[in-house]
Amino acid sequence: MTGVTVRVLTAHPAGSPKPYQTHPTWTTDGDWILFRSDRSGDGSQAYLVHERDGHILQLTEDPRTDTSSLNLDVGRNTLYYFRRSAVPSAADLGHSELVGLDLNRLIPDAIAGAVGARATYERVVTALPGDLHSAGGFAIDADGTAAYWGIGFGPPPQRPAKPQQRRSMIDQQNTNVAEEREAARQRFAVAGRGPGGIRRIDLNTGEISTVIDTDFRMGHVQTNPWVPGEIIYCHETTGDAPQRIWTVRGDGSGNRPLYVETPDEWVTHETVSGADEVMFNLMAHLPYLAEKPSGVAVIDLRSNEMRLLGQARGQGFWHCNGSPDRRWAVADDFLGDITLIDRRSGEMTVLTTDHKMRPDHTHPIFSPDSRRVLIQSGRPSDGQVLDLVIIEVPETLRGRVPALPQPTN
């Protein structure tokens, strides 16, 4: 035990995973946390849990709901998600539509037990082209004007029916110390084949336009929450990529690699951690990776200056994120331990341990006020399902050093 305050927010046999660490998770007022679950028996649906009192609201109930990429527009308190159309075309993959759900109206009505017709709260933004499939999810622009949709062409690839089975298989392959590096590279080359791209969806008109097309598989599309029109994306290979992180403007200009990596580096799990920076991991979980500098790193989006913040002993860190006030970084490791890094002093503090990293990873993210860390943990169920856990940043640590000033543009 570490003596840090840890609160389990959800406990259900169906599990309660949260959005990926690159996407907003708290509603505009900072009170509710977004997650998905099949607890209703109607397939995976979107839910909110109130962080203080634990009250849970179900947001969607349609079996056609796609919860693989849930996106909050924090400025307008609107949830965006994809939903399969009621009448798919037999000539294509089956159309989907982008839906916006007004939480400013739905939450008070749900609390009062007076929820009206679906049309009262939701708006279909646009129908998606049937000859494209999602690859890398989608993200909402900082100014709420557009969604940026990661795409692949043609039918989606065949994958195991249960996502946790696929996750387990990939983790076993990527942590296999007996696999030769060249064999791993060949495996990643196959998994990372394209083509792919990003499409811009105008959230007012529904118009869809091309941001960029790539010759590789698109992955992890995210936006800069502080800078409108700035997109971060990656070459998805399910592991190591020859060049992992990329950035582009919403109009397609300025496309370039971010942190130009060398062949002996494994870069992964990038996330925007400030108006002018991206945080990521240089991995060290295999013997040949541990021979080089590694750990949680930050790169400046304007100057390309990079610095390492710290590294865990043993296999090293896996996922990372930065606090909005730029005081802290948080990272998990292969054992499921959660470590806080003080960006001023470099001090590392293990906050909580043994979160299993199954059936998926913890994907830590800070609260909007930088005082708490949210993870999805397999510990309460011994790795069977994921539940939401809040970890308090200890007051004794918060008071030591002032936060870094947030840069302005």
C-alpha positions in Angstrom: 0.0 0.0 0.0 1.2 3.5 -0.8 -1.1 5.5 1.5 -2.6 7.5 -1.4 -6.4 7.9 -1.5 -7.9 5.6 -4.2 -11.6 5.5 -5.0 -13.3 2.9 -7.2 -16.1 4.6 -9.1 -17.7 1.7 -10.8 -18.1 -2.0 -10.1 -20.1 -4.1 -12.5 -19.6 -7.6 -14.1 -19.9 -6.0 -17.5 -17.0 -3.6 -16.9 -16.8 0.1 -17.4 -13.9 1.2 -19.6 -13.3 4.9 -20.3 -12.3 6.7 -23.5 -8.7 6.5 -24.6 -6.3 8.7 -22.8 -6.0 11.1 -25.7 -9.6 12.3 -25.4 -11.6 14.4 -22.9 -13.3 12.3 -20.2 -14.9 14.9 -17.9 -18.0 16.9 -18.8 -17.8 20.7 -19.0 -18.7 21.2 -15.3 -16.0 18.7 -14.2 -18.6 16.6 -12.3 -19.2 13.7 -14.6 -16.9 11.1 -16.2 -17.7 9.4 -19.4 -17.4 5.6 -19.9 -18.9 2.7 -21.9 -20.5 -0.5 -20.7 -22.8 -3.4 -21.7 -24.5 -3.4 -18.3 -27.9 -2.8 -19.8 -27.7 -5.9 -22.0 -28.3 -3.9 -25.2 -24.7 -3.9 -26.3 -22.1 -1.3 -25.4 -23.6 2.0 -24.5 -22.4 5.4 -23.3 -22.7 6.3 -19.6 -21.7 9.0 -17.2 -20.7 8.5 -13.5 -20.8 11.4 -11.1 -17.3 11.6 -9.6 -18.4 12.7 -6.1 -21.7 10.8 -5.4 -21.3 7.8 -7.8 -24.6 8.4 -9.5 -24.7 6.8 -13.0 -26.6 8.0 -16.0 -27.1 6.0 -19.2 -26.7 8.3 -22.3 -27.5 5.9 -25.2 -29.7 2.9 -25.5 -29.7 2.0 -29.2 -28.1 -1.4 -30.1 -26.6 0.4 -33.2 -24.5 2.7 -31.0 -20.7 2.5 -31.7 -18.8 3.3 -28.5 -15.3 2.6 -29.8 -14.7 6.3 -30.1 -16.7 8.5 -27.8 -15.9 12.3 -28.0 -16.8 15.1 -25.7 -16.9 18.6 -27.0 -16.2 20.2 -23.6 -16.9 23.7 -24.9 -20.5 22.8 -25.8 -21.0 19.8 -23.5 -21.9 17.7 -26.4 -21.1 14.0 -26.8 -20.3 12.8 -30.4 -20.3 9.2 -31.4 -21.0 7.0 -34.5 -24.1 4.9 -34.9 -24.9 2.4 -37.6 -27.7 3.6 -39.8 -31.1 2.0 -39.6 -31.2 1.0 -43.3 -27.7 0.1 -44.5 -27.0 -0.1 -48.2 -26.5 -3.6 -49.6 -24.0 -2.1 -52.1 -21.4 -1.1 -49.5 -20.2 -1.7 -46.0 -23.3 -0.5 -44.3 -23.6 3.2 -43.6 -23.0 4.8 -40.3 -23.9 8.3 -39.1 -22.2 10.8 -36.7 -24.5 11.8 -33.9 -24.3 14.7 -31.4 -25.9 14.4 -28.0 -26.7 17.6 -26.1 -25.7 16.8 -22.5 -26.7 20.3 -21.2 -30.4 19.2 -21.8 -30.1 15.5 -21.2 -28.3 15.4 -17.8 -30.9 17.6 -15.9 -33.8 15.7 -17.5 -32.2 12.3 -16.6 -31.6 13.4 -13.0 -35.2 14.6 -12.7 -36.5 11.3 -14.3 -38.1 13.3 -17.1 -36.2 12.2 -20.2 -38.1 13.1 -23.4 -38.0 11.7 -26.9 -34.6 11.0 -28.5 -34.9 13.8 -31.0 -35.1 16.2 -28.1 -31.4 15.7 -27.3 -29.7 14.3 -30.4 -28.8 15.5 -33.8 -27.5 13.5 -36.8 -24.6 15.5 -38.1 -24.0 13.5 -41.3 -24.1 10.1 -42.9 -20.6 8.6 -43.4 -19.4 7.2 -46.8 -19.9 3.5 -47.0 -16.6 2.8 -48.8 -14.6 4.0 -45.8 -14.1 2.4 -42.3 -12.8 3.9 -39.1 -9.1 3.6 -38.4 -7.8 5.5 -35.4 -11.1 6.8 -34.2 -12.1 10.5 -34.4 -11.5 13.6 -32.4 -13.2 17.0 -31.9 -11.4 20.3 -32.8 -10.6 22.6 -29.9 -13.1 25.2 -31.2 -15.9 22.6 -31.7 -16.3 23.3 -35.4 -15.1 20.0 -36.8 -14.5 16.3 -36.2 -11.4 14.7 -37.6 -12.1 11.1 -38.6 -9.3 8.5 -39.0 -10.2 6.3 -42.0 -9.2 3.2 -44.0 -10.4 2.3 -47.4 -12.7 -0.7 -48.1 -13.9 -3.2 -45.6 -12.4 -3.2 -42.1 -9.9 -6.0 -41.4 -11.1 -9.2 -39.7 -10.2 -9.2 -36.0 -11.1 -11.4 -33.0 -14.7 -10.9 -31.9 -13.7 -9.9 -28.4 -11.3 -6.8 -28.2 -9.7 -8.2 -25.0 -8.6 -11.3 -26.9 -6.9 -9.2 -29.5 -5.3 -7.0 -26.8 -4.0 -10.0 -25.0 -2.5 -11.5 -28.2 -0.8 -8.3 -29.1 0.6 -7.8 -25.6 2.0 -11.3 -25.6 3.7 -10.9 -29.0 5.1 -7.4 -28.1 6.6 -8.6 -24.8 8.1 -11.8 -26.1 11.9 -11.5 -25.4 12.5 -14.5 -27.6 11.3 -12.8 -30.8 14.1 -11.5 -33.0 13.9 -7.8 -33.8 13.7 -8.4 -37.5 10.8 -10.8 -37.1 9.0 -8.2 -35.0 9.6 -5.5 -37.7 8.1 -7.7 -40.4 5.1 -8.4 -38.2 4.6 -4.6 -37.6 5.1 -3.9 -41.3 2.2 -6.2 -42.2 0.0 -4.8 -39.4 0.8 -1.2 -40.4 -0.1 -1.4 -44.1 -2.3 1.3 -45.5 -3.6 3.2 -47.2 -5.3 5.5 -44.6 -6.2 9.0 -44.0 -8.1 11.7 -42.1 -11.4 13.3 -43.1 -12.8 16.6 -41.7 -16.5 16.6 -40.8 -18.0 20.0 -40.5 -20.1 19.8 -37.3 -22.5 22.5 -38.5 -23.2 21.5 -42.1 -22.1 17.8 -42.1 -19.8 18.4 -45.1 -17.0 15.9 -45.3 -13.6 16.8 -46.8 -10.1 15.3 -47.0 -7.5 16.5 -44.6 -4.8 14.0 -45.7 -4.3 10.6 -47.2 -1.4 8.4 -46.1 0.3 5.3 -47.5 0.2 3.6 -44.0 -2.5 2.6 -41.5 -4.0 5.5 -39.7 -4.1 5.5 -35.9 -4.8 7.4 -32.7 -6.3 10.6 -34.2 -6.4 13.3 -31.5 -6.6 17.1 -31.4 -4.8 19.8 -29.5 -7.3 20.9 -26.8 -5.7 24.3 -26.7 -5.0 25.0 -30.4 -7.8 24.8 -33.0 -7.0 23.0 -36.2 -4.0 21.1 -34.8 -4.1 17.3 -35.2 -1.8 14.6 -33.9 -1.9 11.1 -35.4 0.2 8.0 -35.7 1.3 5.2 -38.0 -0.5 2.3 -36.3 1.4 -1.0 -36.4 0.1 -2.5 -33.1 3.7 -2.0 -31.9 6.9 -0.3 -33.2 6.7 1.9 -36.3 9.5 3.3 -38.4 8.1 6.7 -37.7 5.3 6.7 -35.1 4.1 10.3 -34.4 2.8 12.8 -37.0 1.1 16.2 -36.9 -1.0 18.1 -39.5 -3.3 21.1 -39.6 -7.0 20.6 -40.2 -6.7 22.1 -43.7 -4.1 19.5 -44.6 -1.1 21.8 -44.4 2.0 21.3 -42.4 2.0 17.5 -42.4 5.2 16.3 -40.8 6.7 13.7 -38.5 6.9 14.7 -34.9 10.0 13.5 -33.0 11.9 11.9 -35.9 12.9 8.6 -34.5 15.9 6.4 -35.1 15.7 2.7 -36.0 16.7 1.6 -32.5 13.9 3.4 -30.8 10.3 2.2 -30.1 8.1 5.3 -29.7 4.5 4.9 -28.6 1.4 6.3 -26.8 1.7 9.9 -27.6 -0.8 12.4 -26.1 -1.1 16.2 -26.2 0.0 17.4 -22.8 0.0 21.2 -23.3 -0.7 23.9 -25.9 2.8 23.4 -27.4 3.8 19.9 -26.4 3.2 16.2 -26.9 4.1 13.6 -24.3 5.1 10.0 -25.3 7.0 7.0 -24.3 10.4 5.7 -25.5 10.0 2.0 -24.6 12.5 -0.2 -22.7 10.7 -3.4 -22.2 12.9 -5.6 -24.4 16.7 -6.1 -23.9 17.8 -4.3 -27.1 15.6 -1.2 -26.2 17.0 -1.0 -22.6 20.5 -0.2 -24.1 19.4 3.3 -25.2 17.9 6.3 -23.4 14.2 5.7 -22.7 11.3 6.8 -20.6 8.5 9.4 -20.6 9.4 12.2 -23.0 8.0 15.6 -24.0 8.5 17.3 -27.4 7.8 20.9 -28.1 5.5 21.2 -31.1 7.0 24.5 -32.2 10.8 24.1 -31.6 11.0 20.2 -31.7 13.1 20.3 -28.5 12.7 17.0 -26.7 13.6 16.0 -23.1 13.1 12.9 -21.0 11.2 13.2 -17.7 11.9 9.8 -16.1 11.9 6.1 -16.4 10.7 3.2 -14.2 13.1 0.4 -13.3 12.7 -3.0 -15.0 10.6 -3.0 -18.1 9.9 0.7 -18.0 6.8 2.8 -18.5 4.1 2.0 -21.0 1.5 4.8 -21.2 1.8 8.4 -20.1 -0.1 11.7 -19.7 0.4 15.2 -18.5 -1.5 17.4 -16.2 -3.2 20.5 -17.6 -1.2 22.8 -15.3 2.0 21.2 -16.7 3.2 20.3 -13.2 2.9 16.5 -13.4 3.3 13.6 -15.7 1.7 10.2 -14.9 2.7 6.8 -16.3 1.9 3.2 -15.9 4.2 0.3 -16.3 3.9 -3.4 -17.4 2.9 -4.4 -13.9 0.1 -1.9 -13.7 1.8 0.4 -11.2 0.9 4.1 -11.5 3.7 6.6 -11.0 3.6 10.4 -10.7 6.5 12.4 -12.0 7.1 15.9 -10.8 8.2 17.8 -14.0 10.1 20.4 -12.0 12.2 18.2 -9.7 12.1 14.9 -11.6 10.9 13.2 -8.4 8.9 10.0 -9.1 6.3 8.7 -6.7 4.4 5.4 -7.0 0.8 6.2 -6.3 -0.9 2.8 -6.5 0.1 -0.7 -7.7 -1.0 -3.9 -9.2 -3.7 -2.8 -11.7 -3.3 -6.0 -13.8 -3.1 -4.3 -17.3 -5.8 -6.7 -18.4 -8.2 -7.1 -20.0 -6.8 -3.7 -21.2 -4.3 -1.1 -20.0 -4.9 1.6 -17.5 -4.6 4.6 -19.9 -4.2 7.3 -17.2 -5.5 10.8 -17.6 -5.6 13.8 -15.3 -8.7 15.6 -14.0 -9.2 19.1 -15.5 -7.9 20.7 -12.2 -4.7 18.5 -12.2 -5.5 17.1 -8.8 -6.6 13.6 -9.6 -5.7 10.8 -12.0 -8.3 8.6 -13.6 -7.5 5.0 -14.7 -9.4 2.0 -15.9 -8.3 -0.9 -13.7 -8.6 -4.6 -13.7 -7.6 -4.9 -10.1 -11.1 -4.9 -8.5 -12.1 -7.9 -10.7 -8.6 -9.6 -10.8 -8.3 -8.8 -14.5 -11.7 -9.9 -15.6 -13.2 -6.5 -16.5 -12.2 -2.8 -16.2 -13.6 -0.4 -13.6 -13.0 3.3 -13.1 -10.6 4.3 -10.4 -9.7 7.8 -9.1 -6.3 8.4 -7.6 -5.7 11.6 -5.6 -2.4 13.5 -6.1 -1.3 13.8 -2.4 -1.5 17.3 -0.9 2.0 16.8 0.5 3.3 16.6 -3.1 1.1 19.4 -4.6 2.5 22.0 -2.2 6.2 21.5 -2.8 6.9 23.3 -6.1 4.8 25.8 -8.1 3.3 24.7 -11.4 4.8 25.6 -14.7 3.0 28.5 -16.4 0.7 27.4 -19.3 2.0 29.0 -22.5 -0.3 31.3 -24.5 -0.7 31.6 -28.2 
